[in-house]
């Protein structure tokens, strides 16, 4: 019997699916979609935690001592760098290092690695209550996404831009979870569909 395909999801709260059931997180919904399309994926291995920045994710990966390679790797990180006001130059350097690690986890197969853009939390109730300027948040998210897109393109890795989906939440409250900040299972489902469309079938 053929071994099942493996998937490593690297990130922060958006990868673990903070405020929704695990089955509603985008990695689990992605596997469900792909398996319905005659793939055979195991449940994803997730290295992610709410609040993680690029350096914290890198440290966690080192602690995890992952030795195996994977058929699919996703990387979504950076919102907490933006939230904490960390330098964009530092983000670029650390994101590039994480992307190299992701490619390594895919056994060097760049076609197996997918960088996902950072969603825009400026549209959430949490942002409105934060006292921060909403346009500034959006502009900074765009700046961080310019960086992760450039790094993905430089390494010839597929870039999946989910940010426009996240911004639909300004009119569709059902796209936000009950905590008023994180995506709902419905929004994660939209991300998963977009990702599934981009997955290399070879």
Backbone bond lengths (Angstrom), bond angles and torsions (degrees), N, CA, C in turn:
res aa  C-N    CA-C-N  psi(-1)  N-CA   C-N-CA  omega(-1)  CA-C   N-CA-C  phi
1 X - - - 1.465 - - 1.529 109.43 -
2 X 1.308 116.41 135.27 1.458 121.63 -178.81 1.531 110.96 -67.71
3 X 1.348 116.45 137.21 1.459 119.92 177.35 1.517 110.36 -64.82
4 X 1.320 115.44 147.98 1.461 119.59 177.74 1.519 110.29 -71.21
5 X 1.328 115.37 154.78 1.458 121.45 177.59 1.531 109.78 -74.87
6 X 1.319 115.54 152.50 1.467 120.02 -176.88 1.521 110.79 -118.89
7 X 1.337 114.87 150.90 1.467 121.46 -174.56 1.524 108.69 -139.97
8 X 1.331 115.91 128.61 1.460 122.89 176.40 1.526 108.82 -113.23
9 X 1.341 116.41 122.90 1.468 121.81 179.76 1.527 108.66 -111.13
10 X 1.332 116.15 119.00 1.463 122.73 -177.75 1.521 109.73 -109.61
11 X 1.344 117.72 133.66 1.462 116.74 178.99 1.513 115.24 170.42
12 X 1.333 114.61 -141.36 1.463 122.19 -175.43 1.537 108.71 -136.04
13 X 1.327 117.69 -144.11 1.469 120.51 -177.43 1.529 112.36 -60.05
14 X 1.330 116.75 -31.33 1.464 120.22 -178.32 1.527 111.86 -70.07
15 X 1.325 116.55 -20.38 1.467 120.74 179.24 1.528 111.47 -90.68
16 X 1.335 117.06 -37.47 1.469 117.67 177.99 1.526 111.32 -77.63
17 X 1.334 116.40 -18.76 1.462 119.51 -178.32 1.513 111.97 78.82
18 X 1.328 115.47 51.97 1.467 121.32 176.46 1.533 109.91 -52.57
19 X 1.315 116.35 133.94 1.475 124.75 175.48 1.528 114.38 78.28
20 X 1.343 117.42 4.33 1.478 119.25 172.92 1.533 108.62 -130.54
21 X 1.316 116.38 167.73 1.467 120.50 175.93 1.526 109.31 -64.41
22 X 1.330 116.22 149.61 1.472 120.19 179.76 1.533 111.51 -53.55
23 X 1.316 115.84 -39.49 1.471 120.43 -178.31 1.527 112.19 -64.43
24 X 1.347 116.70 -19.04 1.467 120.96 -179.71 1.525 112.67 -93.10
25 X 1.335 117.52 -7.41 1.469 120.05 178.06 1.527 108.84 -65.44
26 X 1.336 116.69 156.37 1.469 116.72 -174.41 1.530 113.03 -66.49
27 X 1.352 120.59 -34.38 1.470 116.97 178.50 1.532 112.65 -62.88
28 X 1.320 116.51 -40.40 1.469 119.57 -179.80 1.531 111.12 -70.95
29 X 1.330 116.83 -38.26 1.472 118.92 177.01 1.527 110.93 -67.77
30 X 1.327 116.53 -35.00 1.468 120.14 178.08 1.522 110.61 -63.10
31 X 1.329 116.46 -46.45 1.470 120.72 178.45 1.533 110.64 -60.42
32 X 1.323 116.13 -40.05 1.473 120.01 179.40 1.532 110.74 -62.05
33 X 1.338 116.12 -43.82 1.473 120.34 178.94 1.525 110.71 -63.89
34 X 1.344 116.32 -47.43 1.467 120.29 -177.36 1.526 111.74 -64.72
35 X 1.327 116.47 -38.83 1.463 119.11 179.16 1.529 112.14 -67.88
36 X 1.334 115.79 -28.58 1.470 119.99 175.10 1.532 111.10 -72.38
37 X 1.346 115.45 -14.74 1.468 121.23 178.66 1.529 111.31 -102.65
38 X 1.322 114.89 25.31 1.469 122.65 176.00 1.531 115.24 74.55
39 X 1.319 117.60 15.80 1.463 119.77 165.96 1.531 106.91 -81.72
40 X 1.313 115.29 166.40 1.464 118.77 175.63 1.520 108.81 -133.33
41 X 1.331 115.50 83.83 1.460 121.61 -179.83 1.522 111.44 -96.93
42 X 1.319 114.95 142.16 1.467 120.44 166.87 1.531 107.71 -72.77
43 X 1.328 117.09 169.69 1.454 119.86 170.48 1.528 109.14 -58.97
44 X 1.325 118.21 144.86 1.460 120.12 -177.17 1.529 112.68 -65.94
45 X 1.326 115.37 147.79 1.470 121.06 166.99 1.519 105.83 -89.97
46 X 1.319 116.68 124.19 1.463 121.21 -174.57 1.531 110.10 -114.94
47 X 1.333 115.56 124.30 1.467 120.94 170.33 1.523 105.60 -116.16
48 X 1.314 115.59 95.76 1.465 121.51 -174.16 1.518 109.02 -162.94
49 X 1.324 115.35 151.13 1.461 120.06 177.24 1.520 108.88 -154.45
50 X 1.320 115.80 143.85 1.454 120.71 177.63 1.528 109.86 -57.58
51 X 1.335 115.38 131.87 1.460 120.60 176.44 1.512 115.58 93.54
52 X 1.335 117.06 -9.83 1.469 118.98 -176.88 1.522 112.14 -66.09
53 X 1.341 114.43 138.68 1.463 123.48 169.17 1.525 107.60 -99.42
54 X 1.318 116.24 179.53 1.471 120.00 -179.29 1.523 111.95 -58.95
55 X 1.337 117.19 -43.01 1.476 119.04 -177.70 1.527 111.29 -69.11
56 X 1.328 117.01 -33.82 1.473 120.09 179.10 1.525 111.09 -70.87
57 X 1.317 117.08 -37.42 1.466 120.15 175.51 1.526 110.49 -64.30
58 X 1.311 116.11 -44.06 1.473 119.95 -179.95 1.528 110.63 -60.39
59 X 1.330 115.85 -43.02 1.466 120.48 179.37 1.529 110.29 -62.98
60 X 1.328 116.90 -42.06 1.467 121.35 -179.90 1.528 111.21 -63.81
61 X 1.317 116.59 -38.97 1.469 120.95 178.29 1.527 109.57 -62.55
62 X 1.326 116.17 -42.69 1.470 120.14 178.35 1.528 110.85 -62.79
63 X 1.340 116.02 -41.50 1.469 120.98 179.48 1.531 111.56 -64.25
64 X 1.331 114.73 -35.32 1.472 121.09 -176.08 1.535 111.68 -69.73
65 X 1.323 115.75 -27.60 1.481 122.08 -179.86 1.534 111.60 51.40
66 X 1.314 115.11 54.14 1.473 121.06 178.90 1.525 108.96 -69.52
67 X 1.315 116.35 126.46 1.470 119.77 -178.40 1.524 112.67 -111.12
68 X 1.338 116.99 -22.28 1.460 119.53 -176.71 1.536 111.46 -83.74
69 X 1.321 115.97 166.38 1.461 120.73 173.84 1.535 108.28 -109.14
70 X 1.339 114.85 163.31 1.462 121.36 -171.74 1.523 111.27 -127.56
71 X 1.332 115.11 155.46 1.468 121.19 178.50 1.519 112.24 -81.66
72 X 1.339 116.35 -17.07 1.460 122.10 -178.34 1.522 108.19 -151.46
73 X 1.338 116.19 134.49 1.468 121.20 177.55 1.525 108.47 -135.52
74 X 1.343 116.77 130.42 1.470 119.84 173.27 1.527 109.12 -117.44
75 X 1.328 114.80 148.45 1.467 121.64 179.35 1.525 108.70 -134.10
76 X 1.329 115.42 120.05 1.465 121.85 177.36 1.529 106.51 -137.91
77 X 1.332 117.25 105.60 1.462 120.43 -176.78 1.527 109.85 -153.41
78 X 1.325 116.02 144.38 1.458 118.89 174.76 1.515 115.71 143.51
79 X 1.325 117.68 -20.13 1.463 118.44 -176.03 1.529 111.39 -62.26
80 X 1.318 116.37 -35.25 1.467 118.38 -178.25 1.526 112.07 -77.14
81 X 1.330 116.81 -25.79 1.470 119.33 169.93 1.526 109.32 -61.85
82 X 1.337 115.42 -44.96 1.468 120.13 179.19 1.530 110.57 -66.02
83 X 1.321 116.80 -45.07 1.469 121.71 -176.41 1.532 111.04 -61.12
84 X 1.315 115.97 -38.66 1.470 120.24 -177.98 1.532 113.24 -85.58
85 X 1.320 116.02 -2.94 1.460 119.17 178.58 1.517 113.90 76.36
86 X 1.340 116.74 26.51 1.468 120.47 179.24 1.531 110.68 -71.43
87 X 1.304 115.60 153.91 1.468 121.63 -176.95 1.526 111.88 -65.21
88 X 1.329 115.04 138.99 1.467 119.75 178.35 1.520 111.65 -67.51
89 X 1.331 117.99 -30.96 1.468 121.02 178.60 1.540 109.94 -64.32
90 X 1.338 115.36 -40.05 1.471 120.22 178.26 1.517 109.97 -65.80
91 X 1.327 115.54 -41.12 1.471 120.03 178.46 1.528 110.30 -59.27
92 X 1.313 116.71 -45.08 1.468 120.08 -178.94 1.528 110.68 -58.05
93 X 1.324 115.86 -47.95 1.469 120.77 -178.18 1.528 110.83 -62.69
94 X 1.326 116.29 -48.04 1.464 119.44 -176.62 1.523 112.19 -72.35
95 X 1.332 116.88 -34.62 1.465 119.49 177.34 1.533 109.88 -65.31
96 X 1.324 116.67 -42.36 1.467 120.80 178.96 1.534 110.69 -60.01
97 X 1.322 116.10 -39.42 1.470 120.49 178.30 1.525 110.70 -66.03
98 X 1.323 116.66 -42.10 1.466 121.06 178.15 1.521 111.26 -64.03
99 X 1.314 115.96 -38.51 1.462 120.02 179.77 1.528 110.60 -65.96
100 X 1.319 117.06 -37.74 1.468 120.76 175.09 1.529 110.25 -61.79
101 X 1.332 116.15 -42.37 1.464 120.16 177.25 1.526 110.66 -61.92
102 X 1.343 116.08 -43.44 1.473 120.94 179.77 1.531 111.05 -59.57
103 X 1.328 115.80 -42.93 1.475 120.16 178.85 1.529 109.72 -64.05
104 X 1.321 116.00 -38.91 1.466 120.33 176.16 1.516 112.07 -61.76
105 X 1.342 115.82 -40.44 1.470 120.05 178.64 1.532 111.69 -66.91
106 X 1.318 116.23 -21.78 1.472 120.68 176.06 1.526 111.28 -91.37
107 X 1.320 116.04 13.66 1.461 120.31 179.87 1.510 112.93 66.65
108 X 1.338 115.23 26.39 1.465 120.34 -179.25 1.515 113.74 85.92
109 X 1.334 116.31 -1.81 1.472 119.61 -178.35 1.516 111.75 -82.30
110 X 1.321 116.86 95.83 1.471 120.57 -177.09 1.524 112.34 -62.85
111 X 1.314 116.99 -25.78 1.470 121.08 178.98 1.535 111.88 -72.15
112 X 1.334 116.48 -7.63 1.470 120.45 179.11 1.528 112.27 -99.63
113 X 1.340 116.40 -1.49 1.462 121.41 -174.80 1.531 110.13 -109.42
114 X 1.331 115.21 135.87 1.465 121.08 -177.70 1.521 109.50 -131.76
115 X 1.329 115.09 120.49 1.464 121.17 174.43 1.526 107.64 -91.80
116 X 1.333 115.67 131.16 1.460 121.39 -179.20 1.521 108.76 -110.62
117 X 1.320 116.92 133.93 1.469 120.91 -178.99 1.525 110.98 -66.86
118 X 1.331 114.97 161.03 1.464 121.52 178.91 1.529 108.61 -81.66
119 X 1.329 118.22 130.88 1.469 119.47 175.91 1.521 111.54 -70.42
120 X 1.311 116.06 159.27 1.470 121.40 -178.53 1.526 109.89 -96.10
121 X 1.343 115.58 107.88 1.466 119.64 -178.21 1.532 112.18 -82.80
122 X 1.335 117.68 -0.20 1.470 120.78 178.55 1.525 112.12 -63.22
123 X 1.332 117.39 -20.46 1.472 120.99 -177.37 1.534 112.25 -84.60
124 X 1.342 117.06 -2.29 1.470 120.03 -173.66 1.523 112.50 -90.52
125 X 1.310 114.63 161.45 1.465 121.12 176.05 1.525 110.65 -63.14
126 X 1.324 115.62 -36.79 1.474 120.73 177.37 1.526 110.57 -56.21
127 X 1.331 115.98 -44.59 1.474 120.05 -179.64 1.522 110.98 -64.10
128 X 1.329 116.09 -42.16 1.472 120.08 -179.07 1.527 111.04 -61.61
129 X 1.335 116.05 -34.63 1.467 121.20 -178.52 1.534 112.10 -84.62
130 X 1.335 116.98 -10.20 1.473 120.95 -171.96 1.527 113.84 -76.12
131 X 1.344 115.51 -17.97 1.461 118.44 -177.09 1.514 113.22 82.97
132 X 1.323 117.14 -1.92 1.467 120.86 178.68 1.523 109.62 -85.07
133 X 1.329 114.47 156.12 1.460 119.73 176.39 1.526 109.15 -74.45
134 X 1.323 116.07 122.11 1.465 120.60 -173.77 1.524 112.52 -65.69
135 X 1.332 116.49 -38.38 1.461 119.62 179.60 1.530 110.89 -65.85
136 X 1.319 116.17 -36.23 1.470 120.33 177.55 1.525 110.64 -63.80
137 X 1.333 116.61 -42.52 1.467 119.99 177.26 1.530 109.73 -57.89
138 X 1.331 116.16 -50.13 1.478 120.68 -179.12 1.519 111.58 -59.76
139 X 1.320 116.19 -43.10 1.467 120.11 -179.67 1.526 111.27 -63.27
140 X 1.340 115.76 -40.42 1.466 119.39 -179.85 1.528 111.18 -69.54
141 X 1.329 116.83 -38.95 1.470 120.10 175.60 1.534 109.35 -59.83
142 X 1.330 116.86 -43.30 1.469 120.60 177.84 1.527 111.04 -60.10
143 X 1.331 116.58 -40.43 1.470 120.85 -179.12 1.530 110.65 -65.85
144 X 1.320 116.86 -43.34 1.464 120.24 177.99 1.530 110.68 -65.82
145 X 1.328 116.56 -37.00 1.464 119.81 178.16 1.522 112.48 -69.89
146 X 1.322 116.80 -31.03 1.470 119.15 173.86 1.527 109.30 -60.99
147 X 1.307 115.67 -40.88 1.475 120.43 179.82 1.524 111.04 -65.47
148 X 1.332 117.99 -51.08 1.472 117.92 -176.03 1.529 111.79 -68.56
149 X 1.343 116.89 -28.87 1.467 119.28 174.78 1.531 110.81 -67.55
150 X 1.323 115.99 -44.85 1.471 120.29 179.31 1.525 111.37 -60.46
151 X 1.322 116.34 -42.82 1.464 120.22 -179.72 1.528 111.20 -67.01
152 X 1.343 116.45 -39.39 1.467 120.22 177.43 1.523 110.77 -63.20
153 X 1.338 116.10 -45.17 1.466 120.14 -179.32 1.520 111.54 -66.47
154 X 1.334 116.71 -37.37 1.467 120.76 179.28 1.527 111.21 -62.25
155 X 1.320 115.46 -32.18 1.475 119.48 -179.01 1.527 111.60 -99.95
156 X 1.333 116.45 9.06 1.472 122.51 176.31 1.533 112.21 58.05
157 X 1.325 114.19 44.44 1.457 122.18 178.56 1.532 108.10 -109.69
158 X 1.323 117.73 143.62 1.468 121.63 -179.23 1.528 110.84 -65.40
159 X 1.322 115.34 133.52 1.464 122.35 179.42 1.522 108.65 -109.93
160 X 1.320 116.89 127.78 1.462 121.49 -178.64 1.532 108.07 -116.22
161 X 1.319 115.96 112.69 1.464 122.15 -174.56 1.527 110.55 -92.56
162 X 1.344 114.98 99.21 1.471 119.76 179.67 1.536 111.71 -96.10
163 X 1.325 117.09 -1.92 1.467 120.35 -175.18 1.532 112.68 -59.60
164 X 1.335 119.42 -42.06 1.473 118.52 176.86 1.533 112.63 -58.33
165 X 1.339 117.06 -36.33 1.472 119.72 177.44 1.522 109.42 -63.19
166 X 1.340 116.66 -43.25 1.468 119.99 -178.02 1.528 111.34 -61.99
167 X 1.331 116.24 -33.71 1.468 119.72 -177.47 1.530 112.67 -74.58
168 X 1.315 117.22 -15.04 1.472 120.00 175.76 1.526 111.35 -65.94
169 X 1.342 116.27 -17.56 1.471 120.46 -177.73 1.521 112.25 -65.68
170 X 1.327 117.00 -16.60 1.467 119.17 177.88 1.529 110.45 -63.22
171 X 1.341 116.41 -26.87 1.467 121.18 178.21 1.523 113.05 -110.46
172 X 1.336 116.02 -17.38 1.470 119.81 -177.25 1.530 109.32 -121.20
173 X 1.310 116.28 94.04 1.461 120.75 -177.58 1.531 112.52 -63.98
174 X 1.323 116.60 -20.64 1.465 119.76 -179.81 1.527 112.23 -68.23
175 X 1.320 116.66 -10.42 1.472 120.38 178.86 1.522 112.15 -85.23
176 X 1.336 116.98 -5.24 1.465 121.23 179.91 1.524 109.66 -111.75
177 X 1.331 115.46 139.54 1.470 121.42 179.76 1.525 110.87 -70.53
178 X 1.318 115.54 172.63 1.467 121.27 -175.60 1.531 113.02 -65.77
179 X 1.354 117.98 -16.28 1.471 119.51 179.55 1.529 112.67 -79.86
180 X 1.344 116.46 -3.83 1.462 119.91 177.23 1.510 114.58 75.53
181 X 1.315 117.56 10.20 1.469 121.23 -177.82 1.526 113.18 -133.38
182 X 1.311 116.32 -50.78 1.469 119.40 -173.65 1.537 112.23 -87.73
183 X 1.319 116.22 160.03 1.468 119.66 177.68 1.525 111.99 -62.93
184 X 1.310 115.99 150.74 1.463 122.10 173.11 1.527 108.70 -82.11
185 X 1.318 115.25 169.46 1.455 119.54 175.57 1.523 111.38 -58.26
186 X 1.329 115.56 -32.34 1.474 120.19 178.84 1.525 110.43 -63.46
187 X 1.345 117.42 -44.91 1.469 118.69 178.51 1.523 110.85 -66.16
188 X 1.325 116.97 -42.94 1.470 119.07 178.04 1.522 110.85 -58.55
189 X 1.326 116.02 -34.87 1.458 120.15 177.30 1.519 112.09 -62.23
190 X 1.338 115.81 -38.28 1.473 120.29 177.24 1.529 110.77 -66.25
191 X 1.322 116.35 -39.84 1.476 119.91 176.04 1.530 109.91 -61.38
192 X 1.338 115.00 -46.47 1.470 120.17 -177.04 1.527 111.09 -61.12
193 X 1.333 116.35 -40.04 1.476 119.69 178.21 1.521 110.99 -62.35
194 X 1.333 115.81 -44.77 1.456 120.34 179.99 1.528 110.82 -63.56
195 X 1.308 116.42 -42.30 1.470 120.69 177.07 1.521 111.26 -61.99
196 X 1.328 115.69 -46.05 1.470 120.36 -177.45 1.530 111.01 -58.78
197 X 1.326 115.90 -36.29 1.475 120.21 179.02 1.525 111.59 -65.35
198 X 1.351 116.13 -27.78 1.464 120.36 -175.64 1.529 113.91 -92.91
199 X 1.342 117.29 -10.75 1.458 119.88 -174.87 1.523 110.68 -63.59
200 X 1.328 115.25 132.11 1.463 122.46 179.09 1.543 108.60 -66.57
201 X 1.310 116.53 121.84 1.474 120.91 -176.21 1.532 112.63 -86.41
202 X 1.340 117.70 -2.85 1.470 119.83 -176.66 1.535 112.09 -82.96
